[in-house]
Amino acid sequence: MQQRLTVGVMLNVFLLAGSISASTIPLNYVSAGFVDRGSRVAQATELPAISPSALRRLTFYSDKAMLAMFDLVNEDLVAGEGGTISTETTDTFRSAIERLIGAGEKADLDVEQVAVFFGQEVAVRFSGPIPQLLQGSSGEIDARDLFRGIADGKASSGARQAADAAYLQALQGEIQNLQGTPDEPAVVVAPVEDNVDPEYAARVVIIDGKRTITVEQGDSLAAYATAFYEDTLLYRSIFTANRDILSDPNLLELGQVVTIPYLK
């Protein structure tokens, strides 16, 4: 079982904007905090010069995002012990990143540059586990994909919902024409969806009206979320839709049939 921190240890967590009161710190937090591993890296390679006022704003919202990530880490871990995944926790983290992207816009930074800034801040100041499903191949946070998905998703969620609705409607005729029994669910090999990564879309099978995919080597809920929604954080929506077969968002078994829910 993961080691949890006591309130006393978590009081070492701080924000540049001020300290956090003990009443705001849950007792079951994973080991995480802010540390100082040396000089901050905001002016490092890949970033233009940032004014002091813009840097303070970026740092403030970066700290907020890291605190929200604590909650995400904690919930993902306790989910494997029967805990719940909260949409509020996901939304808080997403909102913090959106505010950080907004602060970047005021500093004339694009989404990619803000992602670089956050990734550097995490590397320097975040002590604790990076959510496994948000990691890149190096084990560090994959900030670029995360920020790109959130920025794009904010603009395209309506279009994605419309595409999903049209896709479902197009399949109704095929599903109704199939002969099935309660022991033999109606199965349709789905056409490739235009708004989905083709590699994953080609693997989709519709079972009793549900979009499903069979787990293969190298798959993860984060990869599914990126492929189907272009938003890594939505791995938590997929996990919630599959609690009957999944006990941990970080663990998939080869051959499992995972439902990829249509977003509402």
N, C-alpha and C positions, 0 to 999 in steps of 0.2 A: 504494500500500500504506500502511496506517496506520502512523504513527510510533510506535515502541515506546520506552519509557523504560528507561534503564539502572538498575542496582541503586542507584547513587549518588543518582539523582534520586528514586527511590521511597523512599529513606530519609527524605525530607521528610514522608512520610505518618506520621501519629501518631494515637494514641488518647489520650483524657483519662486512661484508666486506666494508661497506660504506653506506652513506645515498642515498635516492632516490630523483631525481630531480622532481620538481613540474610538469614539462611538461610530465612526464610519468604516471601521476595519472589521470584516467578518473573521470569526475564529478559525475557519477552515481554509484559509488562504494557503496556496502553495508557496514554496520558498521563492520569493522574488523581491526585488527592490531596485532602487537607483543607486548606482555606485559611481565613483570617479576614477576612471582608469587613465587619467592624464588629460591633456588639453583637448578641448572640444574640436570637432572636425568640420564645422559648418563651412569653413572657407577652403576646404580641401578640393582636390581635383574633381572635375565634372560640375562644379558649381561656380557661378559668377560671384563677384564681390557682393556681400550683403551688408546693408547699413545696420548700425547698432540697434536702431528701433525695430527694424524688420526682423532682425535676429532674435530680439527679445520676444516678439510676437510668435515667431515660428517655434521658439523653444517652449513657450508657454503651452501652445496647442500640441506640440510633440509630447510634452509631459502628460497632458490630459489623455492623449491616445495610448501612451504606455500604461497608464493606470487602468484604462478601460481594457487593455490587453491582459492585465492581471486577472480580471473577472473572467475573460474568455478562457484563459489557461485553466483556471480553477474549475469552471463548469465542465470543460471538456474532460478533465480528469475524473471528476466525481460522476460523470455520465456513465463511466465504466463500472461504477459501483451502484448503479440504479438511480442516479440523480437525474435531474431534468435539464434540458437545454432551453434556455430562455431567449425568446426573440428580443426581449428588452435589452439583454446583454449584447446581443449582436448589433442591435440598432444603436446602442450607445457607442460601441466601438466604431461603427460605420459613421455615425454623426461626428465623432471626434476627428476622424480622418478627413471628412468633408470640410470641417472647419480649418484643419491644417492645410488642406488644398487651397481654401479661400485665403488663408494668411499668405500662402505662397504666391497667389495671384497678385496680392498687394505688393509683394516684393519682386514682381516681374519674373517669377519662376513658373515654369510649366509643370504639369503633373509628374513627368519623369524626374525632374530636378527635385521636386518636393519629396518624391519617393526616395531619392538618393539621400537627401537630408535626413529623413526619418530613419532609414536603414543605418546611417552613420551614427545617429543619436542612440539608437538601440544598441549598436555594437559597443559604444563607449559607456553608456549609462545604465543599460537594462541588465539587472542581475537576476537570473532565473531562467526557467525553461521557455524557449520560443515555442508557441503552439506548433505541434508537429506538422499539421496540415497547412501551415503558412510558411514552412521552411522551403528554401531552395536546395539545390543539390549539395551546397557547401554546409548545410545545417544552420545557416543564418536566415533571418527573415527574408522572404521573397517580396520585398517592398514594391518593386516595379509592377508585378502582376497584380498585387493586392490593390494598389492605388489606381492602376489603369481600370481594373474591373469596377471599382466603386465610382470612379469618375464617369465611365461609360454607362454604367448601370443607372446612374441618376438621370441621364438623358434618354436612355432607351428602354426603360422598364415598360412604358406604355406600348411601344412598338412590339416588344417581346411578348407581352400578354396577348396582343392582337394576333400575333403569329401563332402562338400556342392555341388560341381559340379556333382559328381557321384550320389548323392542323388537326385538332380533335374532330371538328365537324367533317372534314374530308374523310376521316377514318370510319365514321359511323356506318356508312353503307357497307363497307367491307366487313365490319364486325358483325352486323346484323345478318349478313348472308352466310356466315359460318355456322355449321352445325356443331353444337357443343352440349355437354352434360355437366352436372355439378362436379363430377369427377374428372372432367376433361375440359379445362378452361378454353375459351375462344382465344386463338393466337393469330396475330397478324404480323408478318415481317414488314416493318414500317418503311415507307420511302424515306430517302435522305432529306433531312430538314435543312433549308437554306440558312437558317440562323444558328446552326449548330456546327461545331467542328466536324468535318466530314468523316474523319477516322472513327469518331464515337457514334455519330449519327447512323453510320452504316451497320453498327452493331445493335441498334435498337430493335426490340421486339415488343409489340403491343399485346399484353395479356389481359383479357377482360377489361379493355379500355384503359389500362395503365401502361405507361411508357416504362419499359424495363431494359436493363442491360446486365449481361452476365460478367461477373468479375474475372478478369484475366491478370496475368503477371504484370506488376507495375502499376496497377490501377489504384486510385485513392478517391475518397469523396471529394477532396479538393480538386482533383483532375476532372471529375465529373462536373463539378460546379463551374469550373472555368470553361469546359467544353460546351455545356448546355446553356449556361446563363451568362457567361463572360464575367463572373463575379465569384472569386474564390471563397468569400465569406459565406456564400449560400450553401456550402457543404453542410452547414448545420441544419438547413431545411431538409436536405436529403436524409440526414441521419434521423431527424424527427419522424419522417415519413416511413422509416424502416426500423423502428424500434422493436418490431416483432422478431426481426432476425439479427439485428446489430446490437451489441452490448457496449461498444466503444467506438467513437467516431474515427479513431486511429487504426482500427483493425478490420480488415476485410479478408474473407476466405475465398480461395479460388473456386469458381463454380457457383458462388452465391448469385441469386437473381435479385438485383437491387432495383427498386422503383425510383424513377427520376420524376418527381412530381411536377405537374404543370403549375406555374406560379399564378396566383390570383391577385 
